[in-house]
Amino acid sequence: MEMRRQLVGASAAIREIQLEIECAGRTDAKTLITGESGVGKEVVANLIHHESRRRFAPFVAINCAGIPDSLLESELFGHVRGSFTDAHRDQKGWLDQAQGGTIFLDEIGEMSSRMQAVLLRFLESGEIQRVGADRPHAIAAVRVIAATNRDLTARIAENQFREDLYYRLNVIRIAIPPLRERKEDIQPLLAYFVRLASETHKISEAAIHDETMARLVEYSWPGNVRELKNVVERLVVRARSGMILPSDLPKEVLTAWSRGPAPVAVPTSKSISDRLYERMTVDGESFWSVVCEPFMSRDITRDDLRAVITRGLEHTKGSYKQLLQVFNIAPEDYKRLLSFLRKYGCHLPFQKFRTIPVRPEALAFRREAGDDQRFVKTG
């Protein structure tokens, strides 16, 4: 289930989702789409839009996890001149741009408590008030579709998400199962993405060897449809004989096959960050392709990005310059890395990762007290 306006698959889950899309398209009801990263939540939102009477109006997608809280309100509602530094003129927000159409709020579970309150007020009143303005300037004629890879009921219990906002958004609910739970969709998706990649790169369509197909179907696809699409594109571009052989498969697929089938747990932020960190430190891949690209594509969240940076800084004891080598980043990209992290609120204070030796006299005192640690953390 990738690509706009098209569901690909043969499973009962896909057929059920198609029925839900048709039902949602007949109304303007707020819709909540749930599922792991990469299952195709934005695709489903786009299909709902194109099934609705709003199909000829704009469809505007927003990644709530990829925009710092300080900017999200301005991007959503717009701002007036002078409302903050660099606000040199009035600026329309995404809600104004989506008038008559649909606005898609992806990763709604990552919104801060303050932004949740702002969004709730908008959903109740429908009024668009730009940042810095003293009154609303328009009533929104916009349909709202939201999506999350979080368990919002659990976040409500932890006081991380507003219950009243949840019920405002959860009028129609569409849950998309992970790809590992609908393996009958993998083969149609493979065929579709092979054809798509071949057309995109203007090369002959490669065939998939039977053993290659078996291994791809058995793989657990922790990155779901997005990961499958990327793997297929890589295989198609690298295919030399017109046939995609088992030896062409990436390391993670071959390794999983050699271990044999095993129960697969639902991915967590920690497991995702561990996998990303390993790809850089063990496989030698670059931060820009392993972390930055999927973050900008909304395949990983800001929490995942922060977890990766935390692991790197723990390794380098707080040195961002040494992080370049750990993450396989060119030295000339140092300022680019810092700018990227600051822009998305992931530039962590280095002090808490620094350690200093304890002075000998202090160490003697600590030994007398029964503590012989030679290092203490600062911060």
Phi, psi and omega in degrees: 000081179228178176066140183297142173065019181211127171260134179239127179157166182235006186277162175297327180298319179295318179297322179293319179296322178298320177296320179295321178297315180297320179295312180296327182292340181278354183229176172251017184296145175297143187229137177244123180251128181239156179154162180296163176301135175090001182279344179110035182294320179291327177298314180296318178300318179296321178295320177300315179302315184282348173272350188262174178289351180269009190301334182267001178259173185294150168243114185246122181254136181233131175266099183295335180279339186264000183239125179303148182304326182294338181256338189298317181298317179296319180294324184283313187257346186087178179211164178256159181302133177083004183288338175199172180303136180076005175274080187276348179204163175297142183227127174290147176262177181296329179295320175296319181293334183266006184309130181085348184243220186232138172247130183250115181261096182277148181054050180297335181291349180268357181294144176289165180300320180295316180291329175299319179294319178297316180295319179299317179299320178295316181297328180282324185258331185075006184270138176258114178240116182291151178300128181092350179275153181264358178203157176297150180246352182198159171256130184282130171252065189229137172272138182252124171239130181241159179214154178204151171257009180264158170273098186293329178295324176292321179291329174296316179298330180269008182060033178258348180216140184286130180294321181294326176291320179303313182289333174294321184276330190270055176278305170250133183240128176236116179257127181255118180291153175294159185297328181294342180265001178217063185298336179293348176274345188293315183295313175299323178294318178301312180299319181295315183286330174298313180296317181296314180295322179296318179291320182296317184264003176055050177232163181296145181288124182275148174270156180253122178300147183302318180292324176299316179299317181299318181292321179293323179290325182281340181296146187279344177051066179298334177269004175060213189297325179298316179295317180299315179300316181293320179296316180298317180299318178298317181294318182295316182294326184268351182297128185254335186249010184080003180226130178272111186264162178304326180293343179279347186292148179292161186304319185296326179288316180295320180295317179297322179293319182293331179281341183085168182295142178213154178301139182247123179280155176296129183299142174244170179302321182295313182295324178295313181294323177299318182293319179295317181297320180294322180297329179277314187277332181259312183273349176078019179280162185272148176305322185294323180273327186276323186246308185298312184299309178294331176295315180292336178271002178069023176277336174232158184262174177296327176298319178297316180299315180297323180296320178295315180297320178300314179298319180295317181290329174297323180289321184266005182057042173090004182271115177289330180291321176291338177298332180302316181289319180298321185263009178056049179251136179295142181306324182290351179265012183301310181294326178297319179297311181298319179297317179298314182293320178293320182300323184254021173066032183239016176273104187271144178299128184285339188301322185289349179262354181279144173234148179229146177294144176280136179300147184308316182294326177289324179296320179297318178298318182293326178294320178298329179275000178089016180234112183253025176296134182266351181226147174232151179274144173259168175131000000 
